[in-house]
Amino acid sequence: MDRVYLAQGGDWTDIAAEQAERGDETIVVNMGPQHPSTHGVLRLILEMDGETVKSIRPGIGFLHTGIEKNMEYKTWTQGVTYVTRMDYVAPLFNEAVYCLAVEKLLGITDDIPERANVIRVLMMELNRIASHLVAMGTGGMEIGALTVMTIAFREREMILDFFEAISGLRMNHAFIRPGGVANDLPEDGISHLRTIVDWLKKHLPEYAAFCNENPIFIGRQSGVGVMDLTAATMMGMSGPPLRATGYAWDLRKTQPYCGYETYDFDVVTWDSDDCYGRFRIRLQECWESLKIVEQCIERLERTQGQPVMVADQKIAWPAQLSVGADGQGNSNEHIKHIMGESMEALIHHFKIVTEGFRVPVGQVYQAIESPKGELACHVVSDGGTRPYRVHFRDPGFNHLQAIPMMCEGGMMSDVVVAIASLDPVLGGVDR
C-alpha cells in the first residue's frame, strides 16, 4: 500500500522534493475550509496522485448557531427569524417552506389570502433570480471570469433594494409568516417592480454574451463534474443539477404550492450532465422567473387593497398592526387602540406576541423548489406554542455528498468548478 503523507502547508516545490525518493506521488491535501461561506463547515480531504484526484472525502462540520434546536424554545412565529438565516442567499424560500408546513398543521392552507400568496410567489421568484445571479457570478469568479461576478452583483443589488423597500431588510427578512406576509407592498411597489423588470430584461442578455459565446468559459466547465440521471437520482440530487441531466423535475409543477399551478412558466432542462449545463439552467431560469414576476404584477394590481394575512386574529401576528409614518414603529392609531380604548385588544396583543398561538398535535413534511433544489421542512408539534421539532432537508447536503462521484479521476482544479456548479450555501447544510 502506498504511503500517504499529510501536507501541512508550505511551498509545493519543497513538499514535492521531500517525497522525491518515493516511487509514487500520492499525497493527501486538505482543501478548505478557506472560502468565506465555508467557515469551518466544509473540508475536502483529497488524495492526490500528481494533479489527479484519486479520492475525495467531504468532511462536513456544523455551524455553531444550532438553529433547529433554538427553534424549540421560540414561538412558531419567532421561528421564522431563525430559518431565514439558514440560507442567507435565498432566505425567503426557507421562510416560505417553514410557514407552509406550520399552516398545514394549523389547517389553514386554503385560508391564506390570494394577495398574500401572490406576494409570496413574487418575493420567491425575485429571490430565485438573485440567488442564481450569485451562483453564476461566483462560479465565474472561481475560474477567473470576474466581469460575470461584478455584473451579477449589479443586478442583485436592484432586487435587494426592492426587498429592503418591502421588508426593511436586504436579507434575512422574516417577511413570510404563518398566515400570510408581514405587510403589503408600499404605494410605489408596483412601479418599483416594473423598473426592476425593465432593467433585468435589458441586462440579462449580457450573461449569455459573456459566457455562452466564450470558448474558454465553455471549455472550463464542459465535461467537468459529470453526473448523469442515474447517479443524480441515486444521490438525491435536485434542482439545476438534476434538470441538467434532461429530467424536468420541478416541485412548482409536480407538487405545486402558493398557487404556482396557476402561473405560466416552463421547466428548463439541459442534457450535458456537467457544470456548463447547470450554468445554462440557471441563466434560463432567470428568464422564467421574470415571466412569473410579470404575472404577479398583474395580479397585484387586480387584488389592490385585499388582505395579506389570515382573518383569524388568534393566528395573525402581530394582531391588527399598522406601521407608523416613519415606517419603523407602530402607528399612533394602533397604540391608541390597544393602550387607551380596549383592554381586550391590549391583552390579545400581549398574548399573541409573547406567548404565540397553539398548533395542533401532529407532524408534516413540506417541500418546495428552492433555487438550489428540493428544500423541505419536517415540523412536529406537541400541541404547544413552540415547535417540538423542526428539521430542514437542504439540497446542498445531498449535492455535497456527491462530490466524490463528480470529481474522482479528474483534476484538482476541476474540484473548484464542480463545487461552484452545485451552488451550496452551508448555512442550510450545517445547521
C-alpha positions as a LaTeX table, in Angstrom:
\begin{tabular}{lrrr}
\hline
Residue & $x$ (\AA) & $y$ (\AA) & $z$ (\AA) \\
\hline
Met1 & 0.00 & 0.00 & 0.00 \\
Asp2 & 1.29 & 3.46 & $-0.87$ \\
Arg3 & 2.49 & 5.53 & 2.00 \\
Val4 & 0.40 & 8.67 & 2.47 \\
Tyr5 & 1.95 & 11.91 & 3.68 \\
Leu6 & $-0.08$ & 14.76 & 5.11 \\
Ala7 & 0.75 & 18.17 & 3.67 \\
Gln8 & 0.60 & 20.80 & 6.38 \\
Gly9 & 1.30 & 23.77 & 4.15 \\
Gly10 & 4.39 & 25.31 & 2.60 \\
Asp11 & 5.74 & 25.69 & $-0.90$ \\
Trp12 & 4.57 & 22.93 & $-3.23$ \\
Thr13 & 8.07 & 22.53 & $-4.76$ \\
Asp14 & 9.56 & 21.91 & $-1.32$ \\
Ile15 & 6.83 & 19.42 & $-0.45$ \\
Ala16 & 7.36 & 17.52 & $-3.69$ \\
Ala17 & 11.15 & 17.50 & $-3.22$ \\
Glu18 & 10.80 & 15.91 & 0.22 \\
Gln19 & 8.92 & 13.00 & $-1.38$ \\
Ala20 & 11.36 & 12.57 & $-4.29$ \\
Glu21 & 12.64 & 9.24 & $-3.01$ \\
Arg22 & 9.22 & 7.65 & $-3.24$ \\
Gly23 & 8.06 & 5.63 & $-6.21$ \\
Asp24 & 4.60 & 7.19 & $-6.21$ \\
Glu25 & 3.31 & 10.73 & $-5.86$ \\
Thr26 & 0.36 & 10.09 & $-3.59$ \\
Ile27 & $-0.23$ & 12.90 & $-1.17$ \\
Val28 & $-3.18$ & 13.98 & 0.97 \\
Val29 & $-4.24$ & 17.60 & 0.70 \\
Asn30 & $-6.74$ & 19.36 & 2.93 \\
Met31 & $-8.83$ & 21.58 & 0.68 \\
Gly32 & $-10.64$ & 24.17 & 2.77 \\
Pro33 & $-12.32$ & 25.41 & 4.71 \\
Gln34 & $-10.95$ & 28.61 & 3.18 \\
His35 & $-13.96$ & 30.11 & 1.39 \\
Pro36 & $-15.93$ & 32.86 & 3.23 \\
Ser37 & $-19.05$ & 30.70 & 3.19 \\
Thr38 & $-17.26$ & 27.50 & 4.28 \\
His39 & $-16.03$ & 28.82 & 7.61 \\
Gly40 & $-15.29$ & 25.56 & 9.37 \\
Val41 & $-18.18$ & 23.64 & 7.87 \\
Leu42 & $-16.72$ & 22.05 & 4.73 \\
Arg43 & $-13.37$ & 20.33 & 4.43 \\
Leu44 & $-12.42$ & 18.18 & 1.44 \\
Ile45 & $-9.73$ & 15.59 & 2.07 \\
Leu46 & $-8.15$ & 14.91 & $-1.31$ \\
Glu47 & $-5.79$ & 12.04 & $-2.03$ \\
Met48 & $-3.75$ & 13.23 & $-4.99$ \\
Asp49 & $-1.56$ & 11.47 & $-7.49$ \\
Gly50 & 0.19 & 14.46 & $-9.01$ \\
Glu51 & $-2.68$ & 16.73 & $-10.07$ \\
Thr52 & $-5.16$ & 13.87 & $-10.39$ \\
Val53 & $-7.74$ & 13.30 & $-7.67$ \\
Lys54 & $-7.66$ & 9.65 & $-6.60$ \\
Ser55 & $-10.24$ & 10.02 & $-3.82$ \\
Ile56 & $-12.21$ & 12.70 & $-2.01$ \\
Arg57 & $-13.72$ & 12.57 & 1.45 \\
Pro58 & $-16.04$ & 15.51 & 2.28 \\
Gly59 & $-15.82$ & 16.48 & 5.93 \\
Ile60 & $-19.00$ & 18.42 & 6.68 \\
Gly61 & $-18.99$ & 20.22 & 10.01 \\
Phe62 & $-21.65$ & 22.20 & 11.86 \\
Leu63 & $-22.43$ & 25.85 & 12.36 \\
His64 & $-22.24$ & 27.00 & 15.95 \\
Thr65 & $-25.69$ & 28.63 & 15.92 \\
Gly66 & $-27.76$ & 25.48 & 16.48 \\
Ile67 & $-30.71$ & 26.93 & 14.58 \\
Glu68 & $-33.02$ & 23.92 & 14.66 \\
Lys69 & $-32.52$ & 23.36 & 18.39 \\
Asn70 & $-33.03$ & 27.02 & 19.22 \\
Met71 & $-36.40$ & 26.96 & 17.45 \\
Glu72 & $-37.72$ & 24.56 & 20.08 \\
Tyr73 & $-37.54$ & 27.41 & 22.58 \\
Lys74 & $-39.27$ & 30.07 & 20.47 \\
Thr75 & $-42.86$ & 30.60 & 19.37 \\
Trp76 & $-43.98$ & 29.40 & 15.95 \\
Thr77 & $-43.80$ & 32.90 & 14.51 \\
Gln78 & $-40.42$ & 33.67 & 16.07 \\
Gly79 & $-39.09$ & 30.56 & 14.30 \\
Val80 & $-39.20$ & 32.48 & 11.02 \\
Thr81 & $-36.33$ & 34.70 & 12.15 \\
Tyr82 & $-34.20$ & 31.58 & 12.60 \\
Val83 & $-34.98$ & 29.69 & 9.39 \\
Thr84 & $-34.39$ & 32.75 & 7.22 \\
Arg85 & $-30.73$ & 32.70 & 8.28 \\
Met86 & $-30.13$ & 29.13 & 7.12 \\
Asp87 & $-29.73$ & 30.29 & 3.53 \\
Tyr88 & $-28.56$ & 33.88 & 3.51 \\
Val89 & $-28.56$ & 33.95 & $-0.31$ \\
Ala90 & $-32.16$ & 32.74 & $-0.71$ \\
Pro91 & $-33.74$ & 33.38 & 2.72 \\
Leu92 & $-37.32$ & 33.79 & 1.52 \\
Phe93 & $-37.54$ & 30.15 & 0.48 \\
Asn94 & $-36.69$ & 28.96 & 3.99 \\
Glu95 & $-39.36$ & 31.26 & 5.38 \\
Ala96 & $-41.90$ & 30.02 & 2.85 \\
Val97 & $-41.37$ & 26.29 & 3.35 \\
Tyr98 & $-41.49$ & 26.64 & 7.15 \\
Cys99 & $-44.66$ & 28.73 & 7.10 \\
Leu100 & $-46.34$ & 26.37 & 4.64 \\
Ala101 & $-45.59$ & 23.48 & 7.00 \\
Val102 & $-46.97$ & 25.34 & 10.02 \\
Glu103 & $-50.08$ & 26.30 & 8.05 \\
Lys104 & $-50.62$ & 22.64 & 7.16 \\
Leu105 & $-50.59$ & 21.73 & 10.85 \\
Leu106 & $-52.98$ & 24.59 & 11.60 \\
Gly107 & $-55.27$ & 23.50 & 8.77 \\
Ile108 & $-55.37$ & 26.99 & 7.24 \\
Thr109 & $-53.63$ & 26.36 & 3.90 \\
Asp110 & $-56.78$ & 27.21 & 1.95 \\
Asp111 & $-57.47$ & 30.28 & 4.11 \\
Ile112 & $-54.34$ & 32.20 & 3.09 \\
Pro113 & $-55.49$ & 35.34 & 1.22 \\
Glu114 & $-54.87$ & 35.37 & $-2.52$ \\
Arg115 & $-52.84$ & 38.57 & $-2.32$ \\
Ala116 & $-50.58$ & 37.04 & 0.33 \\
Asn117 & $-49.85$ & 34.07 & $-1.94$ \\
Val118 & $-49.15$ & 36.37 & $-4.88$ \\
Ile119 & $-46.70$ & 38.38 & $-2.79$ \\
Arg120 & $-45.04$ & 35.16 & $-1.62$ \\
Val121 & $-44.58$ & 33.97 & $-5.20$ \\
Leu122 & $-43.30$ & 37.40 & $-6.23$ \\
Met123 & $-40.71$ & 37.53 & $-3.47$ \\
Met124 & $-39.56$ & 33.94 & $-4.06$ \\
Glu125 & $-39.13$ & 34.39 & $-7.80$ \\
Leu126 & $-37.20$ & 37.63 & $-7.37$ \\
Asn127 & $-35.09$ & 35.82 & $-4.77$ \\
Arg128 & $-34.60$ & 32.93 & $-7.21$ \\
Ile129 & $-33.13$ & 35.36 & $-9.73$ \\
Ala130 & $-30.91$ & 36.95 & $-7.07$ \\
Ser131 & $-29.70$ & 33.53 & $-5.93$ \\
His132 & $-28.95$ & 32.37 & $-9.47$ \\
Leu133 & $-27.04$ & 35.60 & $-10.08$ \\
Val134 & $-24.82$ & 34.82 & $-7.09$ \\
Ala135 & $-24.32$ & 31.24 & $-8.31$ \\
Met136 & $-23.39$ & 32.35 & $-11.82$ \\
Gly137 & $-21.30$ & 35.29 & $-10.63$ \\
Thr138 & $-19.26$ & 33.44 & $-8.03$ \\
Gly139 & $-19.00$ & 30.42 & $-10.34$ \\
Gly140 & $-17.49$ & 32.68 & $-12.96$ \\
Met141 & $-15.16$ & 34.22 & $-10.41$ \\
Glu142 & $-13.86$ & 30.76 & $-9.46$ \\
Ile143 & $-12.45$ & 30.37 & $-12.99$ \\
Gly144 & $-11.26$ & 33.93 & $-13.46$ \\
Ala145 & $-14.30$ & 35.45 & $-15.21$ \\
Leu146 & $-14.51$ & 38.39 & $-12.82$ \\
Thr147 & $-16.74$ & 40.50 & $-15.03$ \\
Val148 & $-19.50$ & 37.91 & $-14.67$ \\
Met149 & $-19.38$ & 38.39 & $-10.90$ \\
Thr150 & $-19.43$ & 42.19 & $-11.00$ \\
Ile151 & $-22.41$ & 42.40 & $-13.33$ \\
Ala152 & $-24.24$ & 39.67 & $-11.38$ \\
Phe153 & $-23.98$ & 41.66 & $-8.17$ \\
Arg154 & $-25.12$ & 44.77 & $-10.04$ \\
Glu155 & $-28.46$ & 43.13 & $-10.90$ \\
Arg156 & $-28.73$ & 41.56 & $-7.47$ \\
Glu157 & $-28.50$ & 44.98 & $-5.86$ \\
Met158 & $-31.60$ & 46.05 & $-7.76$ \\
Ile159 & $-33.54$ & 43.14 & $-6.29$ \\
Leu160 & $-32.20$ & 43.64 & $-2.77$ \\
Asp161 & $-33.24$ & 47.28 & $-2.92$ \\
Phe162 & $-36.79$ & 46.12 & $-3.59$ \\
Phe163 & $-36.64$ & 43.62 & $-0.72$ \\
Glu164 & $-35.49$ & 46.40 & 1.57 \\
Ala165 & $-38.36$ & 48.62 & 0.44 \\
Ile166 & $-40.86$ & 45.84 & 1.24 \\
Ser167 & $-39.49$ & 44.27 & 4.42 \\
Gly168 & $-36.96$ & 46.82 & 5.70 \\
Leu169 & $-34.10$ & 44.35 & 5.21 \\
Arg170 & $-31.86$ & 43.32 & 2.33 \\
Met171 & $-31.65$ & 39.73 & 3.59 \\
Asn172 & $-32.87$ & 37.57 & 6.49 \\
His173 & $-36.23$ & 39.29 & 6.16 \\
Ala174 & $-38.66$ & 37.31 & 8.41 \\
Phe175 & $-41.25$ & 38.64 & 5.96 \\
Ile176 & $-43.24$ & 35.49 & 5.15 \\
Arg177 & $-45.08$ & 34.46 & 8.31 \\
Pro178 & $-47.62$ & 31.80 & 9.29 \\
Gly179 & $-50.92$ & 33.02 & 7.86 \\
Gly180 & $-49.54$ & 35.34 & 5.18 \\
Val181 & $-46.89$ & 38.04 & 4.98 \\
Ala182 & $-45.81$ & 40.75 & 7.39 \\
Asn183 & $-47.10$ & 43.69 & 5.34 \\
Asp184 & $-48.34$ & 44.76 & 1.92 \\
Leu185 & $-46.31$ & 46.45 & $-0.79$ \\
Pro186 & $-45.65$ & 50.19 & $-0.36$ \\
Glu187 & $-47.52$ & 52.68 & $-2.51$ \\
Asp188 & $-44.80$ & 52.76 & $-5.15$ \\
Gly189 & $-44.25$ & 48.98 & $-5.04$ \\
Ile190 & $-45.70$ & 48.23 & $-8.49$ \\
Ser191 & $-43.77$ & 50.99 & $-10.23$ \\
His192 & $-40.59$ & 49.86 & $-8.46$ \\
Leu193 & $-41.24$ & 46.33 & $-9.70$ \\
Arg194 & $-41.69$ & 47.47 & $-13.28$ \\
Thr195 & $-38.35$ & 49.29 & $-13.11$ \\
Ile196 & $-36.63$ & 46.07 & $-11.99$ \\
Val197 & $-38.29$ & 44.03 & $-14.72$ \\
Asp198 & $-37.22$ & 46.50 & $-17.41$ \\
Trp199 & $-33.66$ & 46.56 & $-16.04$ \\
Leu200 & $-33.37$ & 42.77 & $-15.97$ \\
Lys201 & $-34.75$ & 42.41 & $-19.48$ \\
Lys202 & $-32.10$ & 44.82 & $-20.66$ \\
His203 & $-29.14$ & 43.32 & $-18.81$ \\
Leu204 & $-29.73$ & 39.55 & $-18.55$ \\
Pro205 & $-28.67$ & 39.06 & $-22.19$ \\
Glu206 & $-25.19$ & 40.22 & $-21.16$ \\
Tyr207 & $-24.60$ & 36.93 & $-19.33$ \\
Ala208 & $-25.24$ & 34.95 & $-22.48$ \\
Ala209 & $-22.92$ & 37.26 & $-24.41$ \\
Phe210 & $-20.16$ & 36.89 & $-21.82$ \\
Cys211 & $-20.43$ & 33.14 & $-21.24$ \\
Asn212 & $-22.32$ & 31.27 & $-23.93$ \\
Glu213 & $-20.00$ & 32.55 & $-26.66$ \\
Asn214 & $-16.77$ & 32.34 & $-24.68$ \\
Pro215 & $-14.79$ & 29.21 & $-25.68$ \\
Ile216 & $-12.61$ & 29.41 & $-22.55$ \\
Phe217 & $-15.65$ & 29.61 & $-20.24$ \\
Ile218 & $-17.34$ & 26.74 & $-22.06$ \\
Gly219 & $-14.20$ & 24.61 & $-22.17$ \\
Arg220 & $-13.52$ & 25.12 & $-18.48$ \\
Gln221 & $-16.95$ & 23.81 & $-17.50$ \\
Ser222 & $-17.88$ & 21.31 & $-20.20$ \\
Gly223 & $-17.29$ & 17.69 & $-19.26$ \\
Val224 & $-16.45$ & 18.68 & $-15.68$ \\
Gly225 & $-18.38$ & 17.38 & $-12.65$ \\
Val226 & $-20.41$ & 14.97 & $-14.75$ \\
Met227 & $-23.42$ & 13.35 & $-13.06$ \\
Asp228 & $-25.91$ & 11.53 & $-15.27$ \\
Leu229 & $-29.55$ & 10.99 & $-14.35$ \\
Thr230 & $-28.97$ & 7.61 & $-12.69$ \\
Ala231 & $-26.17$ & 8.93 & $-10.49$ \\
Ala232 & $-28.05$ & 12.15 & $-9.70$ \\
Thr233 & $-31.19$ & 10.37 & $-8.53$ \\
Met234 & $-29.16$ & 7.84 & $-6.57$ \\
Met235 & $-27.50$ & 10.67 & $-4.63$ \\
Gly236 & $-30.76$ & 12.54 & $-4.06$ \\
Met237 & $-29.81$ & 15.50 & $-6.22$ \\
Ser238 & $-32.44$ & 18.01 & $-7.29$ \\
Gly239 & $-32.80$ & 21.48 & $-8.79$ \\
Pro240 & $-30.42$ & 22.61 & $-11.57$ \\
Pro241 & $-28.00$ & 19.64 & $-11.10$ \\
Leu242 & $-30.89$ & 17.23 & $-11.72$ \\
Arg243 & $-32.51$ & 19.20 & $-14.53$ \\
Ala244 & $-29.12$ & 19.48 & $-16.28$ \\
Thr245 & $-29.45$ & 15.73 & $-16.93$ \\
Gly246 & $-32.57$ & 16.40 & $-19.00$ \\
Tyr247 & $-35.10$ & 15.43 & $-16.32$ \\
Ala248 & $-37.84$ & 18.06 & $-15.96$ \\
Trp249 & $-38.44$ & 17.75 & $-12.21$ \\
Asp250 & $-39.62$ & 20.98 & $-10.58$ \\
Leu251 & $-41.82$ & 20.96 & $-7.48$ \\
Arg252 & $-43.59$ & 24.12 & $-8.64$ \\
Lys253 & $-45.09$ & 21.90 & $-11.37$ \\
Thr254 & $-45.15$ & 18.42 & $-9.81$ \\
Gln255 & $-46.23$ & 19.39 & $-6.26$ \\
Pro256 & $-47.50$ & 22.98 & $-6.62$ \\
Tyr257 & $-47.92$ & 25.33 & $-3.66$ \\
Cys258 & $-48.83$ & 29.01 & $-3.20$ \\
Gly259 & $-50.88$ & 28.83 & $-6.41$ \\
Tyr260 & $-47.94$ & 28.01 & $-8.72$ \\
Glu261 & $-50.24$ & 25.81 & $-10.77$ \\
Thr262 & $-51.99$ & 28.98 & $-11.99$ \\
Tyr263 & $-48.81$ & 30.57 & $-13.41$ \\
Asp264 & $-47.46$ & 30.11 & $-16.90$ \\
Phe265 & $-43.77$ & 29.13 & $-16.98$ \\
Asp266 & $-41.57$ & 26.36 & $-18.36$ \\
Val267 & $-39.31$ & 23.89 & $-16.57$ \\
Val268 & $-35.83$ & 24.39 & $-18.02$ \\
Thr269 & $-33.72$ & 21.32 & $-18.78$ \\
Trp270 & $-30.34$ & 20.63 & $-20.38$ \\
Asp271 & $-28.69$ & 17.41 & $-21.49$ \\
Ser272 & $-24.97$ & 17.78 & $-20.81$ \\
Asp273 & $-24.85$ & 16.39 & $-17.22$ \\
Asp274 & $-21.98$ & 18.77 & $-16.41$ \\
Cys275 & $-21.10$ & 22.13 & $-14.85$ \\
Tyr276 & $-21.84$ & 24.05 & $-18.03$ \\
Gly277 & $-25.34$ & 22.58 & $-18.20$ \\
Arg278 & $-26.03$ & 23.73 & $-14.63$ \\
Phe279 & $-24.92$ & 27.23 & $-15.57$ \\
Arg280 & $-27.22$ & 27.32 & $-18.59$ \\
Ile281 & $-30.14$ & 26.05 & $-16.48$ \\
Arg282 & $-29.74$ & 28.92 & $-14.01$ \\
Leu283 & $-29.39$ & 31.51 & $-16.74$ \\
Gln284 & $-32.59$ & 30.43 & $-18.48$ \\
Glu285 & $-34.47$ & 30.06 & $-15.17$ \\
Cys286 & $-33.88$ & 33.76 & $-14.53$ \\
Trp287 & $-36.00$ & 34.46 & $-17.61$ \\
Glu288 & $-38.72$ & 32.05 & $-16.48$ \\
Ser289 & $-38.81$ & 33.69 & $-13.04$ \\
Leu290 & $-39.08$ & 37.07 & $-14.73$ \\
Lys291 & $-42.08$ & 35.74 & $-16.63$ \\
Ile292 & $-43.72$ & 34.78 & $-13.30$ \\
Val293 & $-42.91$ & 38.18 & $-11.78$ \\
Glu294 & $-44.76$ & 39.92 & $-14.62$ \\
Gln295 & $-47.80$ & 37.74 & $-13.94$ \\
Cys296 & $-47.57$ & 38.66 & $-10.25$ \\
Ile297 & $-47.65$ & 42.36 & $-11.13$ \\
Glu298 & $-50.94$ & 41.88 & $-12.98$ \\
Arg299 & $-52.45$ & 40.01 & $-10.02$ \\
Leu300 & $-51.22$ & 42.58 & $-7.53$ \\
Glu301 & $-52.94$ & 45.32 & $-9.50$ \\
Arg302 & $-56.15$ & 43.30 & $-9.50$ \\
Thr303 & $-56.06$ & 42.50 & $-5.75$ \\
Gln304 & $-55.14$ & 46.00 & $-4.59$ \\
Gly305 & $-56.45$ & 46.62 & $-1.06$ \\
Gln306 & $-57.12$ & 42.95 & $-0.25$ \\
Pro307 & $-55.73$ & 41.42 & 2.99 \\
Val308 & $-52.28$ & 39.86 & 3.22 \\
Met309 & $-52.85$ & 37.90 & 6.44 \\
Val310 & $-55.47$ & 35.37 & 7.55 \\
Ala311 & $-58.54$ & 36.81 & 9.22 \\
Asp312 & $-58.18$ & 34.65 & 12.36 \\
Gln313 & $-56.82$ & 37.05 & 14.96 \\
Lys314 & $-55.62$ & 34.12 & 17.08 \\
Ile315 & $-53.04$ & 33.37 & 14.39 \\
Ala316 & $-52.33$ & 36.72 & 12.71 \\
Trp317 & $-49.25$ & 38.27 & 14.27 \\
Pro318 & $-48.91$ & 40.99 & 15.33 \\
Ala319 & $-52.67$ & 41.49 & 15.58 \\
Gln320 & $-54.00$ & 44.46 & 13.59 \\
Leu321 & $-50.59$ & 46.05 & 13.39 \\
Ser322 & $-50.33$ & 49.27 & 11.42 \\
Val323 & $-46.99$ & 50.91 & 10.77 \\
Gly324 & $-46.28$ & 54.49 & 11.75 \\
Ala325 & $-45.49$ & 57.36 & 9.45 \\
Asp326 & $-41.76$ & 56.79 & 9.93 \\
Gly327 & $-42.12$ & 53.28 & 8.53 \\
Gln328 & $-40.46$ & 51.79 & 11.59 \\
Gly329 & $-42.74$ & 51.78 & 14.63 \\
Asn330 & $-46.39$ & 51.22 & 15.43 \\
Ser331 & $-48.80$ & 53.90 & 14.27 \\
Asn332 & $-50.38$ & 56.28 & 16.78 \\
Glu333 & $-53.80$ & 54.82 & 15.95 \\
His334 & $-52.66$ & 51.28 & 16.80 \\
Ile335 & $-51.05$ & 52.35 & 20.06 \\
Lys336 & $-54.08$ & 54.44 & 20.98 \\
His337 & $-56.40$ & 51.49 & 20.39 \\
Ile338 & $-54.53$ & 48.90 & 22.44 \\
Met339 & $-53.38$ & 51.28 & 25.18 \\
Gly340 & $-56.38$ & 53.54 & 25.67 \\
Glu341 & $-59.52$ & 52.12 & 24.08 \\
Ser342 & $-59.66$ & 48.35 & 24.52 \\
Met343 & $-58.36$ & 46.24 & 27.37 \\
Glu344 & $-59.19$ & 43.14 & 25.34 \\
Ala345 & $-57.09$ & 44.38 & 22.41 \\
Leu346 & $-54.14$ & 45.04 & 24.72 \\
Ile347 & $-54.42$ & 41.60 & 26.32 \\
His348 & $-54.66$ & 39.92 & 22.94 \\
His349 & $-51.69$ & 41.84 & 21.57 \\
Phe350 & $-49.63$ & 40.95 & 24.63 \\
Lys351 & $-50.58$ & 37.25 & 24.48 \\
Ile352 & $-50.06$ & 36.77 & 20.75 \\
Val353 & $-46.66$ & 38.47 & 20.81 \\
Thr354 & $-45.24$ & 36.95 & 23.98 \\
Glu355 & $-46.87$ & 33.51 & 24.09 \\
Gly356 & $-47.92$ & 32.94 & 20.49 \\
Phe357 & $-50.60$ & 30.62 & 19.15 \\
Arg358 & $-51.03$ & 26.90 & 19.69 \\
Val359 & $-50.59$ & 24.39 & 16.88 \\
Pro360 & $-52.49$ & 21.07 & 16.91 \\
Val361 & $-50.58$ & 17.87 & 17.64 \\
Gly362 & $-49.12$ & 16.31 & 14.53 \\
Gln363 & $-46.28$ & 16.34 & 12.04 \\
Val364 & $-45.95$ & 17.38 & 8.40 \\
Tyr365 & $-43.37$ & 17.32 & 5.64 \\
Gln366 & $-43.47$ & 20.24 & 3.23 \\
Ala367 & $-41.21$ & 20.59 & 0.19 \\
Ile368 & $-40.71$ & 23.48 & $-2.24$ \\
Glu369 & $-38.45$ & 24.23 & $-5.20$ \\
Ser370 & $-35.66$ & 26.50 & $-3.98$ \\
Pro371 & $-33.03$ & 27.89 & $-6.41$ \\
Lys372 & $-30.72$ & 25.08 & $-5.31$ \\
Gly373 & $-33.19$ & 22.18 & $-5.42$ \\
Glu374 & $-35.71$ & 20.49 & $-3.16$ \\
Leu375 & $-35.90$ & 22.36 & 0.12 \\
Ala376 & $-38.13$ & 20.66 & 2.67 \\
Cys377 & $-39.21$ & 21.16 & 6.25 \\
His378 & $-40.34$ & 18.47 & 8.70 \\
Val379 & $-42.26$ & 20.03 & 11.56 \\
Val380 & $-43.53$ & 18.23 & 14.67 \\
Ser381 & $-46.00$ & 19.78 & 17.14 \\
Asp382 & $-46.98$ & 18.54 & 20.59 \\
Gly383 & $-49.88$ & 20.96 & 20.75 \\
Gly384 & $-47.98$ & 23.81 & 22.38 \\
Thr385 & $-46.97$ & 27.32 & 21.42 \\
Arg386 & $-43.49$ & 26.19 & 20.35 \\
Pro387 & $-42.30$ & 23.55 & 17.87 \\
Tyr388 & $-41.42$ & 20.18 & 19.36 \\
Arg389 & $-39.01$ & 19.60 & 16.46 \\
Val390 & $-38.13$ & 21.32 & 13.21 \\
His391 & $-35.74$ & 19.78 & 10.69 \\
Phe392 & $-34.80$ & 21.03 & 7.25 \\
Arg393 & $-33.88$ & 18.97 & 4.22 \\
Asp394 & $-31.42$ & 21.24 & 2.45 \\
Pro395 & $-30.48$ & 20.26 & $-1.12$ \\
Gly396 & $-26.88$ & 21.33 & $-0.59$ \\
Phe397 & $-26.19$ & 18.42 & 1.75 \\
Asn398 & $-27.11$ & 15.83 & $-0.86$ \\
His399 & $-25.20$ & 17.71 & $-3.52$ \\
Leu400 & $-22.00$ & 17.93 & $-1.50$ \\
Gln401 & $-22.04$ & 14.23 & $-0.67$ \\
Ala402 & $-21.98$ & 13.62 & $-4.44$ \\
Ile403 & $-18.63$ & 15.42 & $-4.84$ \\
Pro404 & $-16.57$ & 12.16 & $-4.85$ \\
Met405 & $-18.66$ & 10.75 & $-7.72$ \\
Met406 & $-18.31$ & 14.02 & $-9.64$ \\
Cys407 & $-14.61$ & 14.63 & $-9.18$ \\
Glu408 & $-12.63$ & 11.44 & $-8.53$ \\
Gly409 & $-10.41$ & 10.74 & $-11.50$ \\
Gly410 & $-10.40$ & 14.37 & $-12.56$ \\
Met411 & $-8.03$ & 17.25 & $-11.93$ \\
Met412 & $-7.75$ & 19.11 & $-8.66$ \\
Ser413 & $-8.55$ & 22.37 & $-10.42$ \\
Asp414 & $-11.88$ & 20.91 & $-11.55$ \\
Val415 & $-12.99$ & 20.30 & $-7.96$ \\
Val416 & $-13.41$ & 24.04 & $-7.52$ \\
Val417 & $-15.55$ & 24.29 & $-10.65$ \\
Ala418 & $-17.68$ & 21.31 & $-9.62$ \\
Ile419 & $-18.45$ & 22.69 & $-6.16$ \\
Ala420 & $-19.32$ & 26.08 & $-7.63$ \\
Ser421 & $-21.76$ & 24.42 & $-10.05$ \\
Leu422 & $-23.67$ & 22.93 & $-7.11$ \\
Asp423 & $-24.25$ & 26.36 & $-5.53$ \\
Pro424 & $-24.16$ & 25.14 & $-1.91$ \\
Val425 & $-24.92$ & 27.51 & 0.94 \\
Leu426 & $-23.63$ & 25.93 & 4.08 \\
Gly427 & $-25.94$ & 27.71 & 6.48 \\
Gly428 & $-28.55$ & 25.23 & 5.31 \\
Val429 & $-26.25$ & 22.23 & 5.10 \\
Asp430 & $-24.74$ & 22.54 & 8.58 \\
Arg431 & $-27.39$ & 23.74 & 10.97 \\
\hline
\end{tabular}
